[in-house]
Amino acid sequence: MAVRSGFFNSVNGDRRYDAAWFAEYFATFIGDGVFPNPSNGLQLVEGPGMRTTIKAGKGWIKGYYVTNDSDYIIQHDIADGILKRIDRIVIRLNHLKRQIEIVLKKGSQASSPTAPTIQRDAEAYELVLADIFINAGTTQITQANITDQRLNNSLCGIVHGVVNQVDTTSIFNQYQSWFNNYSVTKANEFSAWQNNVTTALEAWIDGQEADFNAWMAAEKGLFYDWFATIKDILDTNAAGNLYQLIEDHKAAPFPHFTVDKVHKWGFNYNSNLKCAQIIFEVVVEE
């Protein structure tokens, strides 16, 4: 393994330095990642349909820099009708092409997909900007489907300062863990609330049904009791029984008492006495 050092003035061309030397030099005190200003530098955001957009910003990989000065549009393949996948957006230091490029790495379709692996070897070195979850049958990528990996120091990171950048991996993992736990907690709370409401509603319906059945049973009993009082009347000798009821009704006391004569009564004027008088006379007589 050779020992190298630099930079020194050349004497008769004995010290020649190329881009790789300078990149190695700068990489010793400027860490890889995206530059923090602006805060949305190289951020991946949703676009229309199956498109996403990388915002303007700058990145740094192993002493080489990349600048994106405007929105960079990425077109994703359509979703599968059954399986899911995770696409990954990286900035790649490509030594063969001698450039840093933005690359869409399409994920493999699966029921439980994983993001594509990143390349870090003698030919290329990749930093992950974001992962995109492509659900089965989806036609629209939303911000909720995008996982920003810029703060994940193991995949990308932020260019912070000289020698060492701030390790944001633990902060990112802490935030991600909190978010996951919060989501699970709220989902469980909603599920418990829904179960309580469902149980209460079912209990109320059961109570109403029981009350209705009890009322029907009571009314049925009352009906049977009433029917028992008249069933002897409505027998095969209904006509005779009905006649007897009519006769009993005629013989009942006031106001149903009847006589063999029909009277009329009222008031008229007595001219002799010059006053009103009550009249009561028979109009029909058997």
Residue pairs with C-beta under 8 A, 6 or more apart in sequence:
6 15
6 17
6 21
6 25
7 15
7 17
7 21
7 25
8 15
9 15
10 16
22 63
23 62
23 63
23 64
24 62
24 63
25 63
26 63
27 62
27 63
29 162
29 163
30 60
30 63
30 159
30 162
31 60
31 157
31 159
31 160
31 164
31 165
32 60
32 61
32 62
32 127
32 156
32 157
32 159
33 59
33 60
33 127
33 150
33 153
33 156
33 157
33 158
33 159
33 160
33 165
34 41
34 42
34 57
34 58
34 59
34 60
34 127
34 129
34 150
34 156
34 157
34 158
34 159
35 41
35 57
35 58
35 59
35 60
35 158
35 159
36 158
36 159
36 160
38 56
38 57
40 55
40 57
41 55
41 56
41 57
41 58
42 54
42 55
42 56
42 57
42 58
42 59
42 68
42 91
42 129
42 150
43 54
43 55
43 57
43 129
43 130
43 148
43 150
44 52
44 53
44 54
44 55
44 74
44 89
44 129
44 130
44 132
44 146
44 148
45 52
45 53
45 55
45 143
45 146
46 52
46 53
46 141
46 142
46 143
46 145
46 146
47 53
47 73
47 74
47 141
49 139
49 140
49 141
50 75
50 76
50 77
50 78
50 79
50 139
50 140
50 141
51 73
51 74
51 75
51 76
51 141
52 73
52 74
52 76
52 89
52 130
52 132
52 141
52 146
53 71
53 72
53 73
53 74
54 68
54 71
54 72
54 74
54 89
54 102
54 129
55 68
55 71
56 68
56 69
56 70
56 71
57 67
57 68
58 65
58 66
58 67
58 68
59 65
59 66
59 91
59 100
59 127
59 159
60 66
60 159
61 91
61 93
61 100
61 125
61 127
62 93
62 125
64 93
64 100
65 100
66 91
66 100
68 102
72 102
74 89
74 102
74 104
76 87
76 104
76 106
76 132
76 134
76 141
77 106
78 139
79 85
79 134
79 135
79 136
79 137
79 138
79 139
80 109
80 136
80 137
81 136
81 137
82 136
82 137
83 109
83 110
83 111
83 113
83 136
84 109
84 110
84 111
84 112
84 113
84 133
84 134
84 135
84 136
85 106
85 107
85 108
85 109
85 110
85 113
85 134
86 107
86 113
86 114
86 115
86 116
86 131
86 132
86 133
86 134
87 104
87 105
87 106
87 107
87 116
87 131
87 132
87 134
88 104
88 105
88 107
88 115
88 116
88 118
88 128
88 130
88 131
88 132
89 102
89 103
89 104
89 105
89 128
89 129
89 130
89 131
89 132
90 102
90 103
90 105
90 118
90 126
90 127
90 128
90 129
91 100
91 101
91 102
91 103
91 126
91 127
91 129
92 100
92 101
92 102
92 103
92 119
92 124
92 125
92 126
93 100
93 124
93 125
93 126
94 100
94 101
94 123
94 124
95 122
95 123
95 124
96 123
96 124
103 126
105 116
106 116
107 113
107 114
107 115
107 116
107 134
108 114
108 116
113 133
115 131
118 126
118 127
118 128
118 155
119 125
119 126
120 126
127 155
127 156
127 157
128 149
128 152
128 155
128 156
129 148
129 149
129 150
129 156
130 146
130 147
130 148
130 149
130 150
131 146
131 147
131 149
132 141
132 145
132 146
132 147
133 145
133 146
133 147
134 141
134 145
135 145
138 145
149 155
149 156
150 156
150 157
150 158
151 157
151 158
151 168
151 171
151 172
152 168
152 169
152 172
152 173
153 165
153 167
153 168
153 169
153 172
154 169
157 165
157 168
157 169
158 165
158 166
158 168
159 165
160 166
232 241
233 241
233 242
233 245
235 241
249 256
250 256
250 258
260 285
260 286
261 282
261 284
261 285
261 286
262 282
262 283
262 284
262 285
263 280
263 281
263 282
263 283
264 279
264 280
264 281
264 283
265 278
265 279
265 280
265 281
266 278
266 279
267 276
267 277
267 278
267 279
268 276
268 277
268 279
269 275
269 276
269 277
270 276
270 277
